[in-house]
Amino acid sequence: MRLGPSVPPGLVASAKQPGTWLRARPENGRPATQPYLKVPGANRLRTLPDGLYLHFSPSAEEPYVDILCIEACGTVQNLMDKRSRFAPSVTSLLAVCPVDWLLAPVQPGHAVPRWRMIRMLKREPKEPLILPVRDARVLFALKPKDYLGFAQTQTAQPHEFFCPMDR
């Protein structure tokens, strides 16, 4: 996943999605500086998806973020644990973008910091950007044998997608 693109593959800019997509995880930086998800009011439990893309709203008047998460699941038990973090019964999620991540370049070798790509931000941030998650989609990657068994016996929730993975 580290070699993946900075926006979700196949995504084309459109009037229906006027905001900015940025890859949040994984990154070459320290995990402490990468964005994470949390339930409002929680100060300890964080969700750190294996892969995370954030779509920032273009307007500061109505700020939100849409998320695309990618979870690599080594076992069925691991899948069930990760699935529970995104279950429809989870009331709401917040995306937290640390200041160090916002000030870092969009891509290695770029001079443009991430915050300049997020249109709702008008000046350099001094504190973390915390936004409500408006919409979530999750791609769960499973070992081939687990994928076959799961696909034959389970029904995906509307926000879930499943695929087999090589490793």
MDTraj code that builds the backbone (N, CA, C; nanometers):
import mdtraj as md
import numpy as np

residues = "MET ARG LEU GLY PRO SER VAL PRO PRO GLY LEU VAL ALA SER ALA LYS GLN PRO GLY THR TRP LEU ARG ALA ARG PRO GLU ASN GLY ARG PRO ALA THR GLN PRO TYR LEU LYS VAL PRO GLY ALA ASN ARG LEU ARG THR LEU PRO ASP GLY LEU TYR LEU HIS PHE SER PRO SER ALA GLU GLU PRO TYR VAL ASP ILE LEU CYS ILE GLU ALA CYS GLY THR VAL GLN ASN LEU MET ASP LYS ARG SER ARG PHE ALA PRO SER VAL THR SER LEU LEU ALA VAL CYS PRO VAL ASP TRP LEU LEU ALA PRO VAL GLN PRO GLY HIS ALA VAL PRO ARG TRP ARG MET ILE ARG MET LEU LYS ARG GLU PRO LYS GLU PRO LEU ILE LEU PRO VAL ARG ASP ALA ARG VAL LEU PHE ALA LEU LYS PRO LYS ASP TYR LEU GLY PHE ALA GLN THR GLN THR ALA GLN PRO HIS GLU PHE PHE CYS PRO MET ASP ARG".split()
xyz = np.array([
    [0.0802, -0.1195, 0.0000],
    [0.0000, 0.0000, 0.0000],
    [0.0849, 0.1266, 0.0000],
    [0.2073, 0.1174, 0.0498],
    [0.2927, 0.2364, 0.0536],
    [0.3218, 0.2924, -0.0855],
    [0.3181, 0.2070, -0.1853],
    [0.3495, 0.2516, -0.3201],
    [0.2262, 0.2979, -0.3958],
    [0.1116, 0.2980, -0.3294],
    [-0.0139, 0.3362, -0.3940],
    [-0.0177, 0.4841, -0.4288],
    [-0.1169, 0.5222, -0.5081],
    [-0.1291, 0.6614, -0.5518],
    [-0.1730, 0.7538, -0.4379],
    [-0.1593, 0.8837, -0.4590],
    [-0.1963, 0.9802, -0.3554],
    [-0.3469, 1.0067, -0.3537],
    [-0.4195, 0.9616, -0.4558],
    [-0.5657, 0.9655, -0.4576],
    [-0.6139, 0.8248, -0.4889],
    [-0.7403, 0.7924, -0.4556],
    [-0.7878, 0.6576, -0.4861],
    [-0.7760, 0.6264, -0.6348],
    [-0.7338, 0.5043, -0.6696],
    [-0.7180, 0.4661, -0.8104],
    [-0.8480, 0.4809, -0.8885],
    [-0.8385, 0.5337, -1.0101],
    [-0.9541, 0.5471, -1.0973],
    [-1.0406, 0.6676, -1.0690],
    [-1.0071, 0.7468, -0.9695],
    [-1.0886, 0.8611, -0.9337],
    [-1.0606, 0.9768, -1.0290],
    [-1.1672, 1.0309, -1.0826],
    [-1.1569, 1.1453, -1.1723],
    [-1.2300, 1.2622, -1.1069],
    [-1.1707, 1.3786, -1.1100],
    [-1.2340, 1.4962, -1.0520],
    [-1.3671, 1.5234, -1.1218],
    [-1.4687, 1.5621, -1.0438],
    [-1.5989, 1.5914, -1.1031],
    [-1.6711, 1.6974, -1.0222],
    [-1.7759, 1.7542, -1.0813],
    [-1.8566, 1.8548, -1.0123],
    [-1.9330, 1.7925, -0.8960],
    [-1.9565, 1.6614, -0.9013],
    [-2.0285, 1.5933, -0.7933],
    [-1.9406, 1.5754, -0.6697],
    [-1.8107, 1.5762, -0.6873],
    [-1.7169, 1.5662, -0.5753],
    [-1.6133, 1.6763, -0.5877],
    [-1.6509, 1.7975, -0.5457],
    [-1.5614, 1.9113, -0.5662],
    [-1.4477, 1.9243, -0.4663],
    [-1.4442, 1.8417, -0.3635],
    [-1.3404, 1.8525, -0.2613],
    [-1.2078, 1.7948, -0.3065],
    [-1.1210, 1.7694, -0.2106],
    [-0.9854, 1.7204, -0.2358],
    [-0.9657, 1.5836, -0.1731],
    [-0.9138, 1.4879, -0.2516],
    [-0.8758, 1.3561, -0.1996],
    [-0.7276, 1.3576, -0.1646],
    [-0.6937, 1.3051, -0.0470],
    [-0.5537, 1.2893, -0.0070],
    [-0.5358, 1.1528, 0.0594],
    [-0.4230, 1.0893, 0.0303],
    [-0.3918, 0.9641, 0.0995],
    [-0.3382, 0.9977, 0.2381],
    [-0.3964, 0.9330, 0.3386],
    [-0.3563, 0.9590, 0.4765],
    [-0.2710, 0.8463, 0.5344],
    [-0.2980, 0.7224, 0.4943],
    [-0.2262, 0.6057, 0.5447],
    [-0.2163, 0.5042, 0.4331],
    [-0.1116, 0.4264, 0.4235],
    [0.0110, 0.4424, 0.5012],
    [0.0947, 0.5564, 0.4448],
    [0.1920, 0.5929, 0.5225],
    [0.2820, 0.6996, 0.4818],
    [0.4203, 0.6650, 0.5337],
    [0.5189, 0.7279, 0.4798],
    [0.6561, 0.7007, 0.5230],
    [0.6892, 0.7657, 0.6570],
    [0.6020, 0.8561, 0.7021],
    [0.6269, 0.9250, 0.8284],
    [0.5987, 0.8381, 0.9483],
    [0.6152, 0.8963, 1.0651],
    [0.5870, 0.8242, 1.1895],
    [0.4364, 0.8061, 1.2041],
    [0.3917, 0.6900, 1.2548],
    [0.2480, 0.6675, 1.2726],
    [0.1799, 0.7742, 1.3586],
    [0.2508, 0.8302, 1.4538],
    [0.1905, 0.9312, 1.5411],
    [0.1506, 1.0563, 1.4640],
    [0.2108, 1.0797, 1.3496],
    [0.1774, 1.1997, 1.2726],
    [0.0745, 1.1722, 1.1639],
    [0.0262, 1.0494, 1.1526],
    [-0.0708, 1.0152, 1.0493],
    [-0.2134, 1.0339, 1.1010],
    [-0.3061, 1.0682, 1.0117],
    [-0.4463, 1.0810, 1.0537],
    [-0.5015, 0.9496, 1.1080],
    [-0.6039, 0.9626, 1.1901],
    [-0.6701, 0.8456, 1.2475],
    [-0.8179, 0.8777, 1.2651],
    [-0.8947, 0.7737, 1.2965],
    [-1.0383, 0.7874, 1.3191],
    [-1.0672, 0.7622, 1.4665],
    [-1.1698, 0.8286, 1.5188],
    [-1.2071, 0.8076, 1.6581],
    [-1.3547, 0.8382, 1.6758],
    [-1.4100, 0.7885, 1.7854],
    [-1.5472, 0.8188, 1.8233],
    [-1.5441, 0.9503, 1.9012],
    [-1.6392, 1.0401, 1.8777],
    [-1.6393, 1.1667, 1.9526],
    [-1.6366, 1.1431, 2.1031],
    [-1.5536, 1.2193, 2.1728],
    [-1.5412, 1.2092, 2.3172],
    [-1.4368, 1.1096, 2.3643],
    [-1.3945, 1.0192, 2.2770],
    [-1.2927, 0.9205, 2.3159],
    [-1.1549, 0.9843, 2.3037],
    [-1.0689, 0.9578, 2.4028],
    [-0.9335, 1.0122, 2.3940],
    [-0.8274, 0.9031, 2.3888],
    [-0.8688, 0.7757, 2.3878],
    [-0.7709, 0.6675, 2.3828],
    [-0.7886, 0.5750, 2.2637],
    [-0.9099, 0.5323, 2.2395],
    [-0.9327, 0.4351, 2.1331],
    [-0.9325, 0.5030, 1.9971],
    [-0.8391, 0.4621, 1.9142],
    [-0.8256, 0.5186, 1.7801],
    [-0.8317, 0.4047, 1.6796],
    [-0.8854, 0.4345, 1.5639],
    [-0.8846, 0.3378, 1.4548],
    [-0.7803, 0.3837, 1.3542],
    [-0.6842, 0.2963, 1.3269],
    [-0.5773, 0.3246, 1.2314],
    [-0.5888, 0.2237, 1.1170],
    [-0.6695, 0.2538, 1.0158],
    [-0.6838, 0.1592, 0.9044],
    [-0.5493, 0.1352, 0.8350],
    [-0.5361, 0.0179, 0.7732],
    [-0.4134, -0.0129, 0.6987],
    [-0.3948, 0.0867, 0.5838],
    [-0.5033, 0.1224, 0.5205],
    [-0.5020, 0.2230, 0.4146],
    [-0.6150, 0.3213, 0.4404],
    [-0.5913, 0.4506, 0.4180],
    [-0.6944, 0.5513, 0.4422],
    [-0.6798, 0.6660, 0.3436],
    [-0.7875, 0.6920, 0.2716],
    [-0.7965, 0.8091, 0.1844],
    [-0.9023, 0.9013, 0.2427],
    [-0.8755, 1.0305, 0.2424],
    [-0.9675, 1.1302, 0.2952],
    [-1.0128, 1.2226, 0.1825],
    [-1.1433, 1.2470, 0.1755],
    [-1.1993, 1.3423, 0.0790],
    [-1.2541, 1.4598, 0.1585],
    [-1.1838, 1.5725, 0.1531],
    [-1.2182, 1.6909, 0.2314],
    [-1.3206, 1.7758, 0.1579],
    [-1.4213, 1.8239, 0.2320],
    [-1.5203, 1.9128, 0.1713],
    [-1.4513, 2.0416, 0.1270],
    [-1.5062, 2.1070, 0.0257],
    [-1.4428, 2.2299, -0.0228],
    [-1.4775, 2.3529, 0.0598],
    [-1.5766, 2.3425, 0.1483],
    [-1.6282, 2.4602, 0.2164],
    [-1.6000, 2.4589, 0.3665],
    [-1.5519, 2.5723, 0.4177],
    [-1.5295, 2.5868, 0.5616],
    [-1.6621, 2.6072, 0.6348],
    [-1.7670, 2.6476, 0.5623],
    [-1.8974, 2.6687, 0.6239],
    [-1.9653, 2.5365, 0.6593],
    [-1.9344, 2.4317, 0.5852],
    [-1.9925, 2.2999, 0.6117],
    [-1.8823, 2.1941, 0.6000],
    [-1.7930, 2.1899, 0.6977],
    [-1.6784, 2.0988, 0.6898],
    [-1.7164, 1.9533, 0.7182],
    [-1.6577, 1.8640, 0.6407],
    [-1.6749, 1.7201, 0.6606],
    [-1.5617, 1.6496, 0.5875],
    [-1.5538, 1.5196, 0.6082],
    [-1.4595, 1.4380, 0.5339],
    [-1.5299, 1.3063, 0.4998],
    [-1.5104, 1.2581, 0.3796],
    [-1.5530, 1.1240, 0.3394],
    [-1.4293, 1.0365, 0.3477],
    [-1.4478, 0.9089, 0.3811],
    [-1.3306, 0.8220, 0.3947],
    [-1.3442, 0.6960, 0.3112],
    [-1.2317, 0.6519, 0.2609],
    [-1.2181, 0.5216, 0.1963],
    [-1.1082, 0.4502, 0.2737],
    [-1.1461, 0.3425, 0.3413],
    [-1.0502, 0.2647, 0.4207],
    [-1.0197, 0.1338, 0.3501],
    [-0.8972, 0.0885, 0.3653],
    [-0.8553, -0.0415, 0.3136],
    [-0.7993, -0.1196, 0.4321],
    [-0.8580, -0.2360, 0.4562],
    [-0.8160, -0.3191, 0.5682],
    [-0.7696, -0.4552, 0.5172],
    [-0.6445, -0.4899, 0.5425],
    [-0.5897, -0.6214, 0.5086],
    [-0.6144, -0.7128, 0.6278],
    [-0.6862, -0.8223, 0.6041],
    [-0.7268, -0.9118, 0.7126],
    [-0.6575, -1.0462, 0.6977],
    [-0.5709, -1.0794, 0.7928],
    [-0.4950, -1.2039, 0.7870],
    [-0.5741, -1.3263, 0.8301],
    [-0.6802, -1.3052, 0.9089],
    [-0.7637, -1.4155, 0.9556],
    [-0.9091, -1.3695, 0.9552],
    [-1.0016, -1.4640, 0.9652],
    [-1.1432, -1.4290, 0.9730],
    [-1.1709, -1.3536, 1.1034],
    [-1.1056, -1.3926, 1.2112],
    [-1.1227, -1.3220, 1.3386],
    [-1.0782, -1.1761, 1.3245],
    [-0.9681, -1.1534, 1.2553],
    [-0.9193, -1.0176, 1.2296],
    [-1.0209, -0.9392, 1.1468],
    [-1.0818, -1.0042, 1.0483],
    [-1.1858, -0.9400, 0.9671],
    [-1.3023, -0.8958, 1.0556],
    [-1.3484, -0.9845, 1.1415],
    [-1.4634, -0.9524, 1.2259],
    [-1.4321, -0.8361, 1.3202],
    [-1.3108, -0.8317, 1.3722],
    [-1.2696, -0.7208, 1.4579],
    [-1.2711, -0.5901, 1.3795],
    [-1.2115, -0.5915, 1.2610],
    [-1.2048, -0.4692, 1.1810],
    [-1.3421, -0.4271, 1.1304],
    [-1.4269, -0.5248, 1.0965],
    [-1.5624, -0.4931, 1.0504],
    [-1.6405, -0.4195, 1.1585],
    [-1.6216, -0.4605, 1.2830],
    [-1.6987, -0.4005, 1.3925],
    [-1.6686, -0.2516, 1.4093],
    [-1.5522, -0.2082, 1.3690],
    [-1.5147, -0.0667, 1.3832],
    [-1.5939, 0.0240, 1.2894],
    [-1.6481, -0.0344, 1.1827],
    [-1.7202, 0.0441, 1.0824],
    [-1.8663, 0.0029, 1.0717],
    [-1.9164, -0.0713, 1.1709],
    [-2.0546, -0.1201, 1.1690],
    [-2.1520, -0.0024, 1.1680],
    [-2.2663, -0.0187, 1.1024],
    [-2.3654, 0.0906, 1.0983],
    [-2.4114, 0.1357, 1.2363],
    [-2.3982, 0.0506, 1.3373],
    [-2.4405, 0.0892, 1.4718],
    [-2.3423, 0.1857, 1.5388],
    [-2.2223, 0.2010, 1.4823],
    [-2.1282, 0.3002, 1.5355],
    [-2.1891, 0.4365, 1.5022],
    [-2.2198, 0.5129, 1.6050],
    [-2.2996, 0.6336, 1.5859],
    [-2.2332, 0.7383, 1.4972],
    [-2.1109, 0.7692, 1.5227],
    [-2.0423, 0.8676, 1.4398],
    [-1.8920, 0.8515, 1.4561],
    [-1.8206, 0.9024, 1.3584],
    [-1.6743, 0.8985, 1.3605],
    [-1.6206, 1.0370, 1.3325],
    [-1.5025, 1.0622, 1.3855],
    [-1.4286, 1.1834, 1.3543],
    [-1.2966, 1.1430, 1.2899],
    [-1.2527, 1.2199, 1.1935],
    [-1.1196, 1.2032, 1.1353],
    [-1.0318, 1.3120, 1.1961],
    [-0.9170, 1.2700, 1.2493],
    [-0.8242, 1.3634, 1.3136],
    [-0.6975, 1.3699, 1.2296],
    [-0.6651, 1.4897, 1.1828],
    [-0.5452, 1.5113, 1.1018],
    [-0.4467, 1.5949, 1.1835],
    [-0.3381, 1.5332, 1.2327],
    [-0.2402, 1.6059, 1.3127],
    [-0.1730, 1.7202, 1.2348],
    [-0.1294, 1.8202, 1.3063],
    [-0.0654, 1.9366, 1.2440],
    [0.0565, 1.8950, 1.1619],
    [0.1410, 1.8069, 1.2150],
    [0.2605, 1.7639, 1.1409],
    [0.2244, 1.7050, 1.0047],
    [0.1148, 1.6280, 0.9991],
    [0.0706, 1.5686, 0.8727],
    [0.0218, 1.6779, 0.7776],
    [-0.0527, 1.7741, 0.8281],
    [-0.1046, 1.8831, 0.7449],
    [0.0080, 1.9698, 0.6877],
    [0.1160, 1.9875, 0.7650],
    [0.2269, 2.0734, 0.7210],
    [0.3258, 2.0005, 0.6295],
    [0.3186, 1.8671, 0.6270],
    [0.4108, 1.7887, 0.5437],
    [0.3743, 1.8016, 0.3956],
    [0.4713, 1.7777, 0.3059],
    [0.4426, 1.7864, 0.1626],
    [0.3397, 1.6824, 0.1183],
    [0.2652, 1.7169, 0.0144],
    [0.1648, 1.6257, -0.0415],
    [0.2309, 1.4942, -0.0813],
    [0.3463, 1.5031, -0.1459],
    [0.4239, 1.3864, -0.1865],
    [0.5711, 1.4166, -0.1614],
    [0.6512, 1.3109, -0.1413],
    [0.7947, 1.3351, -0.1243],
    [0.8504, 1.4132, -0.2437],
    [0.9314, 1.5127, -0.2147],
    [0.9902, 1.5943, -0.3200],
    [0.9043, 1.7131, -0.3603],
    [0.7823, 1.7208, -0.3116],
    [0.6936, 1.8344, -0.3402],
    [0.7162, 1.9428, -0.2365],
    [0.7007, 2.0664, -0.2760],
    [0.7143, 2.1765, -0.1810],
    [0.5790, 2.2164, -0.1218],
    [0.4697, 2.1743, -0.1860],
    [0.3363, 2.2150, -0.1430],
    [0.2920, 2.1326, -0.0214],
    [0.2606, 2.1997, 0.0905],
    [0.2119, 2.1254, 0.2070],
    [0.0670, 2.0813, 0.1861],
    [0.0288, 1.9745, 0.2548],
    [-0.1065, 1.9190, 0.2387],
    [-0.2161, 2.0209, 0.2679],
    [-0.1982, 2.1024, 0.3700],
    [-0.3056, 2.1934, 0.4088],
    [-0.3446, 2.2872, 0.2946],
    [-0.2512, 2.3193, 0.2077],
    [-0.2827, 2.4073, 0.0937],
    [-0.3731, 2.3388, -0.0097],
    [-0.3756, 2.2055, -0.0088],
    [-0.4606, 2.1306, -0.1008],
    [-0.6039, 2.1185, -0.0482],
    [-0.6230, 2.1432, 0.0796],
    [-0.7542, 2.1316, 0.1439],
    [-0.8196, 2.2697, 0.1372],
    [-0.9150, 2.2854, 0.0468],
    [-0.9695, 2.4177, 0.0152],
    [-1.0390, 2.4875, 0.1317],
    [-1.0884, 2.4119, 0.2291],
    [-1.1567, 2.4763, 0.3419],
    [-1.0584, 2.5482, 0.4350],
    [-0.9290, 2.5146, 0.4265],
    [-0.8290, 2.5789, 0.5118],
    [-0.7731, 2.7017, 0.4415],
    [-0.7845, 2.8141, 0.5077],
    [-0.7414, 2.9412, 0.4478],
    [-0.6051, 2.9878, 0.4989],
    [-0.5597, 2.9293, 0.6115],
    [-0.4287, 2.9660, 0.6655],
    [-0.3634, 2.8428, 0.7274],
    [-0.2342, 2.8515, 0.7482],
    [-0.1589, 2.7395, 0.8043],
    [-0.2167, 2.6985, 0.9394],
    [-0.2465, 2.5677, 0.9553],
    [-0.3070, 2.5233, 1.0821],
    [-0.2069, 2.5234, 1.1978],
    [-0.2582, 2.5547, 1.3148],
    [-0.1781, 2.5543, 1.4381],
    [-0.2237, 2.4423, 1.5322],
    [-0.3355, 2.3784, 1.4994],
    [-0.3885, 2.2690, 1.5797],
    [-0.4449, 2.1631, 1.4859],
    [-0.4671, 2.0423, 1.5370],
    [-0.5171, 1.9354, 1.4502],
    [-0.6507, 1.9721, 1.3847],
    [-0.6708, 1.9228, 1.2654],
    [-0.7978, 1.9394, 1.1946],
    [-0.8837, 1.8183, 1.2302],
    [-0.9971, 1.8428, 1.2941],
    [-1.0868, 1.7354, 1.3369],
    [-1.2193, 1.7559, 1.2653],
    [-1.2575, 1.6555, 1.1849],
    [-1.3767, 1.6677, 1.1016],
    [-1.4706, 1.5491, 1.1199],
    [-1.6020, 1.5738, 1.1110],
    [-1.6957, 1.4618, 1.1143],
    [-1.6872, 1.3823, 0.9842],
    [-1.7013, 1.2514, 0.9958],
    [-1.7026, 1.1644, 0.8767],
    [-1.8448, 1.1632, 0.8236],
    [-1.8612, 1.2103, 0.7018],
    [-1.9937, 1.2139, 0.6389],
    [-2.0293, 1.0790, 0.5787],
    [-1.9327, 1.0172, 0.5115],
    [-1.9582, 0.8917, 0.4427],
    [-1.8338, 0.8044, 0.4532],
    [-1.8554, 0.6746, 0.4691],
    [-1.7434, 0.5813, 0.4815],
    [-1.7651, 0.4629, 0.3877],
    [-1.6583, 0.4216, 0.3240],
    [-1.6547, 0.2995, 0.2439],
    [-1.5319, 0.2228, 0.2901],
    [-1.5459, 0.0899, 0.3006],
    [-1.4351, 0.0086, 0.3498],
    [-1.4139, -0.1099, 0.2568],
    [-1.2906, -0.1264, 0.2121],
    [-1.2510, -0.2423, 0.1312],
    [-1.1731, -0.3363, 0.2223],
    [-1.2265, -0.4578, 0.2409],
    [-1.1597, -0.5589, 0.3214],
    [-1.0906, -0.6570, 0.2276],
    [-0.9603, -0.6727, 0.2428],
    [-0.8827, -0.7671, 0.1624],
    [-0.8588, -0.8917, 0.2467],
    [-0.8938, -1.0081, 0.1912],
    [-0.8856, -1.1342, 0.2638],
    [-0.7972, -1.2328, 0.1904],
    [-0.7409, -1.3272, 0.2659],
    [-0.6677, -1.4366, 0.2027],
    [-0.7662, -1.5133, 0.1147],
    [-0.7203, -1.5693, 0.0018],
    [-0.8136, -1.6336, -0.0930],
    [-0.9088, -1.7351, -0.0301],
    [-0.8594, -1.8216, 0.0579],
    [-0.9491, -1.9224, 0.1180],
    [-1.0524, -1.8564, 0.2093],
    [-1.0128, -1.7531, 0.2826],
    [-1.1069, -1.6811, 0.3682],
    [-1.2083, -1.6036, 0.2844],
    [-1.1607, -1.5460, 0.1752],
    [-1.2500, -1.4712, 0.0864],
    [-1.3593, -1.5624, 0.0302],
    [-1.3211, -1.6791, -0.0183],
    [-1.4194, -1.7720, -0.0752],
    [-1.5226, -1.8133, 0.0292],
    [-1.4763, -1.8508, 0.1459],
    [-1.5684, -1.8907, 0.2519],
    [-1.6597, -1.7780, 0.2942],
    [-1.6048, -1.6587, 0.3048],
    [-1.6838, -1.5431, 0.3474],
    [-1.7862, -1.5061, 0.2406],
    [-1.7432, -1.5017, 0.1156],
    [-1.8313, -1.4627, 0.0059],
    [-1.9488, -1.5596, -0.0107],
    [-1.9288, -1.6852, 0.0216],
    [-2.0350, -1.7848, 0.0061],
    [-2.1362, -1.7818, 0.1200],
    [-2.0995, -1.7272, 0.2349],
    [-2.1881, -1.7383, 0.3510],
    [-2.2312, -1.6055, 0.4123],
    [-2.1752, -1.4941, 0.3708],
    [-2.2044, -1.3660, 0.4353],
    [-2.2599, -1.2645, 0.3354],
    [-2.3278, -1.1653, 0.3892],
    [-2.3794, -1.0546, 0.3086],
    [-2.3067, -0.9278, 0.3512],
    [-2.2563, -0.8558, 0.2547],
    [-2.1856, -0.7309, 0.2839],
    [-2.2851, -0.6213, 0.3207],
    [-2.2448, -0.5350, 0.4109],
    [-2.3222, -0.4144, 0.4404],
    [-2.3036, -0.3173, 0.3230],
    [-2.3928, -0.2181, 0.3079],
    [-2.3823, -0.1267, 0.1932],
    [-2.2497, -0.0519, 0.1816],
    [-2.1804, -0.0313, 0.2924],
    [-2.0538, 0.0434, 0.2888],
    [-1.9323, -0.0474, 0.2714],
    [-1.9537, -0.1787, 0.2639],
    [-1.8433, -0.2752, 0.2622],
    [-1.8178, -0.3328, 0.1227],
    [-1.6910, -0.3574, 0.0961],
    [-1.6471, -0.4241, -0.0255],
    [-1.5408, -0.5259, 0.0137],
    [-1.5346, -0.6381, -0.0568],
    [-1.4418, -0.7456, -0.0225],
    [-1.3660, -0.7880, -0.1472],
    [-1.2403, -0.8273, -0.1276],
    [-1.1596, -0.8789, -0.2386],
    [-1.0550, -0.9751, -0.1820],
    [-1.0075, -1.0668, -0.2667],
    [-0.8974, -1.1532, -0.2223],
    [-0.7662, -1.0787, -0.2340],
    [-0.6686, -1.1144, -0.1495],
    [-0.5361, -1.0523, -0.1579],
    [-0.4304, -1.1620, -0.1695],
    [-0.3203, -1.1269, -0.2309],
    [-0.2118, -1.2236, -0.2510],
    [-0.1354, -1.2505, -0.1235],
    [-0.1050, -1.1477, -0.0453],
    [-0.0224, -1.1657, 0.0739],
    [-0.1006, -1.1480, 0.1996],
])
top = md.Topology()
chain = top.add_chain()
for i, resn in enumerate(residues, 1):
    res = top.add_residue(resn, chain, resSeq=i)
    for name in ("N", "CA", "C"):
        top.add_atom(name, md.element.get_by_symbol(name[0]), res)
traj = md.Trajectory(xyz[None], top)
